[in-house]
Amino acid sequence: MRVTIAAPAKINLALDILGKRDDGFHLVKMLMQAVDLCDTVSVKVRREPGIALSCPGLEEVPEQENTAYRAAALFLKETPAFSDGVSIKIKKRIPMMAGLAGGSADAAGVLFGLNELAGRPYTMDRLCDFGGRIGSDVPFCLQGGTMVAEGTGTLLSPMPPMPACTIVLARPPQGVSTAGAYAAFDRLEEPQHPDFDRTALALYEGVEELGRHLFNVFEQVVALPDVVHIRQVLLDNGAAGACMTGTGSTVFGLFADKGEAEHCAGVLRAEYERVFVTQPVSHGCVVDD
């Protein structure tokens, strides 16, 4: 028995850091959006006990450190009635170390797929509880759509869908360490905190207005020339707004006109290998027929 899951990436339309807990976790407030750039996660029951994971391109990551493996191990531990072993195959499309929640999407896909194979014993809320134990973005990746994420990123509140648009993503060759980006932000003496509520209000006002109010506090500390360059290329080629997502290094631009988005993607592909044209979606993980 096998099930295949489409696991979407995310972008941050707004990202602010509000503080840091005593345990080292940061308190955030983010406006998150799922997009139709997806990893494909195939989960299959097998006779042998344990977890077999295949993820071309990530072979160097020890299984126990892979978020997909950890998600499977947690699900099996919490579900003793599911006594079979599992085989997991992941086809990566979402770049890693890019601010797009690629690892979290894979973990979400595994949890969603195993829940399907087990006969759906868990509600979405329970799956999100599991996901939050793997990573702060996993609950959002399970649910998708447009959400405000607070606390450590696991407290989710649905928002109205973002305006219809085309989104161009470009990831430069350099990745960004999430831990390093947070540490750099902590060293700022007077970090800037833009108006989160204004960005959320712009969801009701159309692509042009939303584009004017994108923000990400990590842009104050991620000093990659390619990030600045990509943002300018997006704006010069018709984007209503452009911003880095997550801790980077991917930059995205919002386009009201799909033709302009396709043209801009072509311009960026002359310089960068990982350029994607995508759209917002109202869902998270789904069964991929």
C-alpha positions as CSV (number, residue, x, y, z in Angstrom):
1,M,0.0,0.0,0.0
2,R,1.4,3.4,-1.0
3,V,0.3,7.0,-0.9
4,T,1.9,10.0,-2.6
5,I,1.7,13.5,-1.1
6,A,2.3,16.9,-2.7
7,A,4.0,19.0,0.0
8,P,4.1,22.8,-0.8
9,A,6.8,25.3,0.0
10,K,6.0,28.5,1.8
11,I,7.0,32.2,1.6
12,N,6.9,34.8,4.3
13,L,4.9,37.9,3.3
14,A,5.9,39.4,6.6
15,L,8.4,38.2,9.2
16,D,9.1,39.8,12.6
17,I,11.0,38.7,15.7
18,L,9.4,39.9,18.9
19,G,11.7,38.4,21.5
20,K,13.6,35.3,22.8
21,R,12.5,32.8,25.4
22,D,14.7,31.6,28.2
23,D,15.1,28.2,26.4
24,G,16.6,30.0,23.4
25,F,13.6,29.8,21.1
26,H,12.6,33.0,19.4
27,L,9.2,34.5,19.5
28,V,8.0,35.4,16.0
29,K,5.1,36.9,14.1
30,M,4.8,35.9,10.5
31,L,2.4,36.1,7.6
32,M,2.9,32.9,5.7
33,Q,1.7,31.7,2.4
34,A,1.8,28.3,0.7
35,V,2.8,28.2,-3.0
36,D,2.5,25.5,-5.6
37,L,6.2,24.6,-5.7
38,C,6.0,21.2,-4.1
39,D,8.2,18.2,-3.0
40,T,6.7,14.8,-3.8
41,V,6.7,12.5,-0.8
42,S,5.8,8.8,-1.4
43,V,5.1,6.7,1.6
44,K,4.7,2.9,1.4
45,V,4.1,0.1,3.9
46,R,6.8,-2.6,3.8
47,R,7.2,-5.9,5.6
48,E,10.5,-5.2,7.2
49,P,10.4,-3.2,10.4
50,G,11.9,0.3,10.6
51,I,12.2,3.2,8.2
52,A,13.8,3.2,4.8
53,L,14.4,6.7,3.4
54,S,15.4,7.7,-0.1
55,C,16.0,11.4,-0.9
56,P,18.3,12.0,-3.9
57,G,20.4,15.0,-3.3
58,L,20.4,14.7,0.5
59,E,22.2,11.5,0.9
60,E,24.9,13.2,3.0
61,V,22.4,14.1,5.7
62,P,22.3,11.4,8.4
63,E,18.9,9.8,8.5
64,Q,18.3,10.6,12.2
65,E,18.9,14.3,11.3
66,N,16.6,14.4,8.3
67,T,13.2,15.9,9.2
68,A,11.3,13.4,7.1
69,Y,13.0,10.5,9.0
70,R,12.3,12.1,12.3
71,A,8.7,12.7,11.4
72,A,8.3,9.0,10.5
73,A,10.0,7.9,13.7
74,L,7.7,10.0,15.8
75,F,4.5,8.9,14.0
76,L,5.5,5.2,14.5
77,K,6.3,5.8,18.1
78,E,3.0,7.5,18.8
79,T,1.0,4.9,16.8
80,P,1.7,1.4,18.2
81,A,-1.2,0.0,16.2
82,F,0.7,0.8,13.0
83,S,3.2,-2.0,13.4
84,D,4.5,-2.1,9.8
85,G,7.8,-0.7,8.6
86,V,7.7,2.2,6.1
87,S,9.5,3.2,3.0
88,I,9.8,6.9,2.1
89,K,10.9,8.3,-1.2
90,I,11.2,12.1,-1.7
91,K,11.5,13.9,-4.9
92,K,13.0,17.3,-4.1
93,R,12.0,20.5,-6.0
94,I,12.1,22.9,-3.1
95,P,15.7,24.1,-2.6
96,M,17.2,23.6,0.9
97,M,18.6,26.4,3.1
98,A,16.5,28.8,1.1
99,G,13.8,30.1,3.5
100,L,11.1,28.0,1.7
101,A,10.6,25.3,4.4
102,G,11.8,22.5,2.2
103,G,12.7,20.2,5.1
104,S,9.6,21.1,7.0
105,A,7.4,20.4,3.9
106,D,9.0,16.9,3.7
107,A,8.3,16.2,7.4
108,A,4.7,17.4,6.9
109,G,4.3,15.2,3.9
110,V,5.5,12.1,5.8
111,L,3.1,12.8,8.7
112,F,0.2,13.4,6.3
113,G,1.0,10.3,4.3
114,L,1.4,8.0,7.2
115,N,-1.9,9.3,8.7
116,E,-3.5,8.3,5.4
117,L,-2.0,4.9,5.4
118,A,-3.0,4.3,9.0
119,G,-6.7,5.1,8.2
120,R,-6.6,8.7,9.4
121,P,-6.5,8.0,13.2
122,Y,-5.4,11.6,13.9
123,T,-7.1,15.0,13.3
124,M,-5.2,17.8,11.7
125,D,-4.7,19.4,15.1
126,R,-3.0,16.3,16.4
127,L,-0.8,16.0,13.3
128,C,0.2,19.7,13.9
129,D,1.1,18.8,17.5
130,F,3.4,16.1,16.1
131,G,4.8,18.5,13.5
132,G,5.6,21.2,16.1
133,R,7.8,18.6,17.8
134,I,9.8,18.3,14.6
135,G,10.1,21.9,13.5
136,S,8.3,25.2,13.9
137,D,7.3,25.4,10.2
138,V,5.9,21.9,10.0
139,P,2.3,22.7,11.3
140,F,2.0,25.4,8.7
141,C,3.3,23.1,6.0
142,L,0.6,20.6,6.9
143,Q,-2.2,23.2,6.7
144,G,-1.0,25.7,4.2
145,G,-3.1,28.5,2.8
146,T,-2.6,32.0,4.3
147,M,-1.8,32.1,8.0
148,V,-0.5,34.3,10.7
149,A,2.1,32.3,12.8
150,E,2.9,33.4,16.3
151,G,4.8,32.1,19.4
152,T,7.6,30.0,18.1
153,G,5.8,29.8,14.8
154,T,3.4,27.0,15.7
155,L,0.4,29.1,16.8
156,L,-1.6,29.5,13.5
157,S,-4.5,31.8,12.7
158,P,-6.2,31.6,9.2
159,M,-6.2,34.7,7.1
160,P,-8.1,35.6,3.9
161,P,-6.4,34.3,0.8
162,M,-3.8,36.6,-0.6
163,P,-4.7,38.3,-3.9
164,A,-4.4,36.2,-7.0
165,C,-0.9,36.7,-8.5
166,T,2.1,35.1,-10.0
167,I,5.2,34.7,-7.8
168,V,8.7,34.5,-9.0
169,L,11.3,32.8,-6.7
170,A,15.0,33.0,-7.2
171,R,17.6,31.3,-4.9
172,P,21.2,32.4,-5.2
173,P,24.0,29.9,-5.0
174,Q,24.7,30.7,-1.3
175,G,22.4,29.3,1.3
176,V,21.8,30.7,4.8
177,S,22.1,29.0,8.1
178,T,18.9,29.5,10.1
179,A,20.8,29.4,13.4
180,G,23.4,31.9,12.1
181,A,20.7,34.3,10.9
182,Y,19.0,34.3,14.3
183,A,22.3,34.8,16.0
184,A,23.1,37.8,13.8
185,F,19.7,39.3,14.5
186,D,20.3,38.9,18.2
187,R,23.4,41.0,17.9
188,L,21.6,44.0,16.5
189,E,21.4,46.8,19.0
190,E,18.3,48.5,17.5
191,P,16.5,46.2,15.0
192,Q,13.8,47.7,12.9
193,H,10.2,46.3,13.3
194,P,7.9,47.3,10.5
195,D,4.1,47.5,10.8
196,F,2.9,43.9,10.7
197,D,-0.8,44.9,10.9
198,R,-0.4,47.1,7.8
199,T,0.9,44.1,5.8
200,A,-2.0,41.9,6.9
201,L,-4.5,44.6,6.0
202,A,-2.9,44.8,2.5
203,L,-4.2,41.2,1.9
204,Y,-7.6,42.9,1.3
205,E,-6.3,45.6,-1.0
206,G,-4.7,43.8,-4.0
207,V,-1.3,42.8,-5.2
208,E,0.1,46.3,-5.7
209,E,-0.7,47.3,-2.2
210,L,0.5,44.0,-0.7
211,G,3.7,44.3,-2.6
212,R,4.4,47.7,-1.1
213,H,4.2,46.3,2.5
214,L,6.3,43.1,2.3
215,F,8.9,42.9,5.0
216,N,11.4,40.5,6.6
217,V,13.5,41.6,9.6
218,F,16.3,39.1,8.5
219,E,17.1,41.4,5.6
220,Q,18.9,43.6,8.2
221,V,21.4,40.8,8.8
222,V,21.6,38.6,5.7
223,A,24.3,40.5,3.8
224,L,24.4,38.7,0.5
225,P,24.9,40.8,-2.6
226,D,22.8,38.4,-4.7
227,V,19.8,39.0,-2.4
228,V,20.0,42.7,-3.1
229,H,20.6,42.1,-6.8
230,I,17.7,39.7,-7.3
231,R,15.3,42.0,-5.5
232,Q,16.3,44.8,-7.8
233,V,15.9,42.6,-10.9
234,L,12.4,41.7,-9.8
235,L,11.4,45.3,-9.2
236,D,12.9,46.5,-12.5
237,N,10.9,43.9,-14.3
238,G,7.4,44.6,-13.0
239,A,7.1,43.1,-9.6
240,A,4.7,44.9,-7.3
241,G,7.1,44.1,-4.4
242,A,10.0,41.9,-3.6
243,C,11.3,40.4,-0.4
244,M,13.5,37.7,1.0
245,T,11.6,34.7,2.6
246,G,12.5,33.1,5.9
247,T,16.1,33.4,6.9
248,G,16.9,33.4,3.1
249,S,18.5,33.2,0.7
250,T,15.5,33.0,-1.7
251,V,14.0,36.2,-2.8
252,F,10.4,36.4,-4.2
253,G,8.5,39.0,-6.2
254,L,4.7,39.4,-6.6
255,F,3.4,40.0,-10.1
256,A,-0.1,41.0,-11.1
257,D,0.7,40.1,-14.7
258,K,1.8,36.5,-15.5
259,G,3.5,37.5,-18.7
260,E,5.7,40.0,-16.8
261,A,6.5,37.3,-14.3
262,E,7.5,34.8,-17.0
263,H,9.7,37.5,-18.6
264,C,11.4,38.3,-15.3
265,A,12.0,34.7,-14.6
266,G,13.8,34.4,-18.0
267,V,16.0,37.4,-17.1
268,L,16.9,35.8,-13.7
269,R,17.6,32.4,-15.3
270,A,20.4,34.0,-17.3
271,E,22.2,34.4,-14.0
272,Y,20.7,31.9,-11.6
273,E,20.0,28.1,-11.8
274,R,17.1,27.9,-9.3
275,V,14.3,30.2,-10.5
276,F,10.7,29.2,-10.2
277,V,7.4,30.7,-11.4
278,T,4.7,29.7,-8.9
279,Q,1.3,30.8,-7.5
280,P,-0.3,30.9,-4.0
281,V,-2.4,27.9,-3.0
282,S,-5.0,27.6,-0.3
283,H,-3.9,24.2,1.0
284,G,-1.0,22.4,2.6
285,C,-0.2,18.7,2.1
286,V,-2.6,16.9,-0.2
287,V,-2.8,13.5,-1.8
288,D,-1.2,13.7,-5.2
289,D,-3.2,11.6,-7.7
